[in-house]
Every structure is written in structure tokens, then in C-alpha cells.
Amino acid sequence: MKSWEEIERNPKFVELVQARKSLGWTLSIVTLIVYFGFILLIAFDPKLLGAKIGSGVMTIGMPIGLIVIVVTFLLVGIYVRKANATYDELTRQIVEESK
């Protein structure tokens, strides 16, 4: 069994850490932009969100809120797909090499 220091120096481990960090920060920034954008819209133009669409009870805020939720699910899906396609394989290789 290799020591933790040897594993940390493994190029695959370095690649895994960098890839996860990069994607994590990117998805976090997108999430913050979406959520803070929605909150700022509520704060600075609440009448826009309350504007009705057509003659029913639907307002513009309803589909915008739904878009925020859908974007969140999409971002989670992106991370899971990337983790399953890349990160899991790299982790398996690192574990095999460290035995």
C-alpha cells in the first residue's frame, strides 16, 4: 500500500483534483449567478415578476422560478454525468495503482 504522499504525487490524482475543482467552481458560479440573479430581480423589479401572462393567473415570475429549478437539476446532471464518465474511472485507476 502506497503512502498518502505518494498518492498525492500521482499524475492521475493531480488530474482528478484539478478537474473536480475546476468543474465544481464553474458549476458553483453558474448556480450563484442564477440564484442571485433571481433574488436581485425580485428585489429591484418585483412588478415584472407579478406581471400576468395572458388573461389567466399565470405571472412571469412562475416560469422564471421554474427555470431556476430546472437549471439547478441540469447542473446536478452535468456533475453526475462528468463524475460517472471521468472521475469514477480516474479514482478506480488511482486505487488500483496504490495497492
C-alpha positions as CSV (number, residue, x, y, z in Angstrom):
1,M,0.0,0.0,0.0
2,K,1.4,3.4,-1.0
3,S,1.6,6.3,1.4
4,W,-0.7,9.3,1.1
5,E,2.2,11.4,-0.1
6,E,2.9,9.0,-3.0
7,I,-0.8,9.0,-4.0
8,E,-0.9,12.9,-3.9
9,R,2.1,12.9,-6.3
10,N,0.4,10.5,-8.7
11,P,-0.3,12.5,-12.0
12,K,-3.8,10.9,-12.2
13,F,-4.6,12.1,-8.7
14,V,-3.5,15.6,-9.6
15,E,-5.6,15.5,-12.7
16,L,-8.6,14.3,-10.7
17,V,-8.3,17.0,-8.1
18,Q,-7.8,19.7,-10.8
19,A,-10.7,18.5,-12.9
20,R,-13.1,18.3,-9.9
21,K,-12.0,21.6,-8.6
22,S,-12.5,23.3,-12.0
23,L,-15.9,21.9,-12.7
24,G,-17.0,22.4,-9.1
25,W,-16.1,26.1,-9.2
26,T,-17.7,26.6,-12.6
27,L,-21.0,25.0,-11.6
28,S,-21.0,26.9,-8.3
29,I,-20.5,30.2,-10.1
30,V,-23.3,29.4,-12.5
31,T,-25.6,28.5,-9.6
32,L,-24.8,31.7,-7.7
33,I,-25.4,33.8,-10.8
34,V,-28.8,32.1,-11.4
35,Y,-29.9,32.3,-7.7
36,F,-28.6,35.9,-7.1
37,G,-30.0,37.0,-10.4
38,F,-33.4,35.8,-9.4
39,I,-33.1,37.4,-5.9
40,L,-31.9,40.7,-7.5
41,L,-34.8,40.6,-9.9
42,I,-37.2,40.2,-7.0
43,A,-35.5,43.0,-5.1
44,F,-35.3,45.5,-7.9
45,D,-38.2,44.8,-10.2
46,P,-40.9,42.9,-8.3
47,K,-43.6,44.3,-10.6
48,L,-42.1,42.5,-13.6
49,L,-42.4,39.1,-11.8
50,G,-46.0,39.9,-10.9
51,A,-47.0,40.8,-14.5
52,K,-49.6,38.5,-15.8
53,I,-49.2,36.3,-18.8
54,G,-52.3,36.4,-20.9
55,S,-55.7,36.6,-19.2
56,G,-55.1,33.8,-16.7
57,V,-53.5,33.8,-13.3
58,M,-50.0,32.9,-14.5
59,T,-47.4,35.6,-13.9
60,I,-43.9,36.0,-15.4
61,G,-42.4,35.0,-12.1
62,M,-43.8,31.5,-12.3
63,P,-41.9,30.3,-15.4
64,I,-38.8,32.2,-14.2
65,G,-38.9,30.4,-10.9
66,L,-39.4,27.1,-12.7
67,I,-36.4,27.9,-14.9
68,V,-34.3,28.4,-11.8
69,I,-35.3,25.0,-10.5
70,V,-34.7,23.3,-13.9
71,V,-31.2,24.9,-14.2
72,T,-30.4,23.5,-10.8
73,F,-31.3,20.0,-11.9
74,L,-29.4,20.4,-15.1
75,L,-26.3,21.5,-13.2
76,V,-26.5,18.5,-10.9
77,G,-27.0,16.3,-14.0
78,I,-23.9,17.8,-15.6
79,Y,-21.8,17.0,-12.5
80,V,-23.2,13.4,-12.2
81,R,-22.5,12.7,-15.8
82,K,-19.0,14.0,-15.6
83,A,-18.3,12.1,-12.4
84,N,-19.6,8.9,-13.8
85,A,-17.7,9.3,-17.1
86,T,-14.4,10.6,-15.9
87,Y,-14.0,10.9,-12.1
88,D,-15.0,7.4,-11.2
89,E,-12.6,5.9,-13.8
90,L,-9.7,8.0,-12.6
91,T,-10.5,7.1,-9.0
92,R,-10.5,3.4,-9.9
93,Q,-7.2,3.7,-11.6
94,I,-5.7,5.6,-8.7
95,V,-6.9,3.0,-6.2
96,E,-5.5,0.1,-8.4
97,E,-2.1,1.9,-8.7
98,S,-1.9,2.5,-4.9
99,K,-2.3,-1.2,-3.9
